[in-house]
Amino acid sequence: MGRFIILVLVLAAIWLLLSGYFDKPLLLVFGTVSVLVSAWFAHRAGVLDSESIPGGIFPGVFGYMIWLSGEIGKANIEVARHALAVEPKLSPKLFLVPNPAETTVGQVVLANSITLTPGTVSVDLREDGILVHGLTEELSDVEAITDMGKRVAKIERRR
């Protein structure tokens, strides 16, 4: 029951922050109903476990998101440089990077971070790592992606 209440509070806070309707009673009622129905569906689906509401990663995830935004910006410049080149030097390749994440949430965060970074796509999540497709040699940097994995694992350990 505790996870249900936490989910309701988090959804309500998000709804209030994103909607901005603090003074319209009808919209507050609609928001309350939508939050309760969403939380009830989550409860009925049986997804209110420790990984569906990973409260332990929230303190560290904000710093990680700022760092990841910088990495996405750098990769954007690199991909744009190749896209605008008269003769682009693309050298696509598949490579395996280790996945130090311990939980499913950490593995998903790492795989999504790789895919969010322009020029790389997570192709397959395996026991021994993540299969990644890189657009160029520069973007197929195993050390940089391994560093990304270490950062995700560090967030997980803070719990």
C-alpha positions in Angstrom: 0.0 0.0 0.0 2.9 2.3 0.7 4.1 2.2 -2.9 0.6 3.0 -4.1 0.5 6.1 -1.9 4.0 7.1 -3.1 2.9 6.7 -6.7 -0.2 8.8 -6.2 1.8 11.6 -4.5 4.5 11.6 -7.3 1.9 11.6 -10.1 -0.1 14.4 -8.4 3.1 16.5 -8.0 4.0 15.9 -11.6 0.5 16.7 -12.8 0.4 19.9 -10.7 3.9 21.0 -11.9 3.1 20.4 -15.6 -0.4 21.7 -15.7 -0.1 24.7 -13.5 -3.8 24.6 -12.6 -3.9 25.5 -8.9 -7.0 27.7 -9.0 -9.5 25.9 -11.2 -11.5 23.4 -9.1 -12.9 21.4 -12.0 -9.5 20.8 -13.5 -8.1 19.9 -10.1 -10.9 17.3 -9.8 -10.1 15.9 -13.3 -6.4 15.8 -12.4 -7.1 14.0 -9.1 -9.3 11.4 -10.9 -6.7 10.9 -13.6 -3.9 10.4 -11.0 -6.0 7.9 -9.0 -7.1 5.9 -12.1 -3.5 5.7 -13.3 -2.3 4.5 -9.9 -5.1 2.0 -9.7 -4.2 0.6 -13.1 -0.6 0.3 -12.1 -1.7 -1.5 -8.9 -4.0 -3.8 -10.9 -1.3 -4.6 -13.4 1.0 -5.6 -10.5 3.9 -3.3 -11.5 4.3 -1.5 -8.1 7.6 -3.2 -7.1 11.0 -1.8 -6.2 12.0 -1.4 -9.8 8.9 0.2 -11.1 9.3 3.0 -8.6 13.1 3.3 -8.2 13.2 6.0 -5.6 16.8 5.3 -4.8 18.2 6.6 -8.0 16.5 9.9 -8.0 19.1 11.9 -6.0 21.9 11.0 -8.4 20.0 10.9 -11.6 19.7 14.6 -12.0 23.5 15.1 -12.1 23.7 12.2 -14.5 21.1 13.9 -16.8 23.1 17.1 -16.8 26.3 15.2 -17.7 24.4 13.1 -20.4 23.0 16.3 -21.9 26.6 17.5 -22.5 27.5 14.2 -24.1 24.4 14.4 -26.3 25.4 17.9 -27.4 29.0 16.8 -28.2 27.7 13.8 -30.2 25.2 16.1 -32.0 28.0 18.3 -33.3 30.0 15.2 -34.4 27.0 13.7 -36.3 26.1 17.1 -37.9 29.7 17.5 -39.0 29.5 14.1 -40.8 26.0 14.8 -42.2 27.1 18.1 -43.7 30.4 16.9 -45.1 30.8 16.7 -48.9 32.3 13.2 -48.6 31.2 11.8 -45.1 33.6 9.3 -43.7 31.1 6.9 -42.2 32.4 3.6 -40.8 29.5 1.9 -39.1 30.2 -1.0 -36.8 28.8 -3.2 -34.1 30.6 -3.5 -30.9 30.0 -4.9 -27.4 30.3 -2.8 -24.3 30.2 -4.1 -20.8 27.1 -3.5 -18.7 28.1 -2.8 -15.1 24.5 -2.0 -14.1 23.1 -4.3 -11.4 19.4 -3.9 -11.8 17.0 -3.9 -14.7 16.4 -0.2 -14.2 20.1 0.5 -14.5 20.5 -1.6 -17.6 17.5 0.2 -19.2 18.9 3.6 -18.2 22.3 2.7 -19.8 20.8 1.3 -23.0 18.5 4.3 -23.4 21.4 6.7 -22.7 23.4 5.0 -25.5 20.5 5.3 -27.9 19.8 9.0 -26.9 23.4 9.9 -27.8 23.4 10.7 -31.6 25.4 8.3 -33.7 24.9 5.2 -31.4 22.1 2.8 -31.0 21.6 0.0 -28.4 20.9 -3.0 -30.6 20.7 -5.8 -28.0 20.9 -6.2 -24.3 22.8 -9.3 -23.4 24.1 -11.0 -20.3 27.7 -10.0 -21.1 27.0 -6.4 -22.2 25.1 -4.3 -24.7 25.5 -4.6 -28.4 25.9 -1.1 -29.8 25.8 0.2 -33.4 28.1 3.2 -34.0 28.0 5.4 -37.0 31.7 6.4 -37.1 35.0 5.4 -35.5 34.8 8.5 -33.2 31.3 7.7 -32.1 32.2 4.0 -31.5 34.2 4.8 -28.5 34.0 1.8 -26.1 35.8 3.7 -23.3 33.3 6.6 -23.4 30.4 4.2 -23.3 32.0 2.1 -20.6 32.4 5.4 -18.6 28.7 6.0 -19.1 28.0 2.6 -17.7 30.1 3.2 -14.6 28.2 6.4 -14.0 24.9 4.6 -14.1 26.2 1.9 -11.8 27.4 4.6 -9.4 23.8 6.0 -9.3 22.5 2.6 -8.6 24.8 2.0 -5.6 23.6 5.2 -3.9 20.4 3.5 -2.9 
